[in-house]
Amino acid sequence: MVIKKVCCIGAGYVGGPTCSVMALKCPNIVVTVVDKSRDRIAQWNSDKLPIYEPGLDEVVKQCRGRNLFFSTDVNTAIKEADLIFISVNTPTKTSGNGRGRAADLKYVEGAARMIAEVATSSKIVVEKSTVPVKAAESILTILMANQKPGVTYQILSNPEFLAEGTAINDLVHADRVLIGGEDSPGGQAAIEELCWVYEHWICRRNIITMNTWSSELSKLAANAFLAQRISSINSLSAVCESTGADISEVARAVGLDSRIGPKFLQASVGFGGSCFQKDILNLVYICESLNLHEVATYWQQVIDMNDYQKSRFASRVIESLFNTVSGKQIAILGFAFKKDTGDTRESPAIHVAGKLLLEGAKLHVYDPKVEHEQIMEDLTHPSITEEPEEVRKNVVLYNDPYSATSDTHAIVLCTEWDEFVKLDYRRIYNSMMKPAYIFDGRKILDHEKLEKIGFTVQTIGKRLSRTVVPRAWASIVQV
């Protein structure tokens, strides 16, 4: 088989960018991204794409209509494709067995059944969604149970290792491409076909082949290790705040050890995004299902520490503001879970804002890329509040940071957007209530400069010259 046509089921954060770069690098292959959502496909075909990712607009505009297409005609794309990526959502289950931990594979199963129903020729089916170990076996079972005469299937695992905000660079200059398949002549031939596609722009030595189960587990393991580093440095940030050590100095010293390295050692308000928490919870569930309870407990602690960090940061804001934020105006700068993306899934800002709202604060929220509708949807979600109308009364959304910070008692920085470093903080200070507080949850600001302006500054993992108001005073002092 020579791959001439590729179909990707799912036009989300993985399928869209991956297939756009594939179309760019493989001009001889027709790539069609399909989704049942007409609105989402319409956005992919418009000037305003449904996701923000640096460099993505340019790639899509260069390829769209040439060898890159976005369509709701799922059946035709499946029927014509030689190779099909399954890039659908795999959220954490919200009910039933494994609720809150296990991956919900209903969309993966739905895609497999769609392929079985429509396909009239042999296909290579590639897992691109993050799935638990042995998911490929389930896909194959569905396909074989509905197999038509003359139609054969090979199932491959090809997990993505994209970081939102750098996805295009991660795709073009991939550290490695993992491809897992069966140790059979058909399986090995399918692996070689997918390798050929990636070899259009990735060196063969960076394409790693392995068995399907190892490939599936490698994705969960990679995210678990990265999240573990963040939780580890965040746990030490609490020690630094209590002892006078500086977490940045500790991280630098630790990162200079060649056995450890400096990446993912930046203390912060906590990690977010669609991958880390979901994948670790999935790993915890798998371990428990295999009766590996000690292993499950070990990885659960990574999540627990992240939750603790977000709660600890929010509590510190409240304590610093004389132990009450009721009726106070607080600016939230940044709502995305990280810079250079509009994604808010599991964003620490949601947790911090939710706790401040629960304490009676009035929030001014600004983020340069997150849509206002998304911010309000996140803050009024049942998991955050039981009184959505009250939240709407107490949250004002802004289009620029200077309006958002005007007349506020404090600024809480939750996302490390570059523009926040460059703001005119003297202008902001002059427009705020006094004393004016800044809580830097991402450790990106010049704290010494801010203190000279007059701000009371608090950050992660470091004591600054202006200390938190003692608890004994907090109960009697009001602003």
Summary of the structure (lengths in Angstrom):
residues: 479
radius of gyration: 24.3
end to end distance: 73.2
largest distance: 80.6
contacts: 1642
relative contact order: 0.08
helix: 45%
strand: 14%
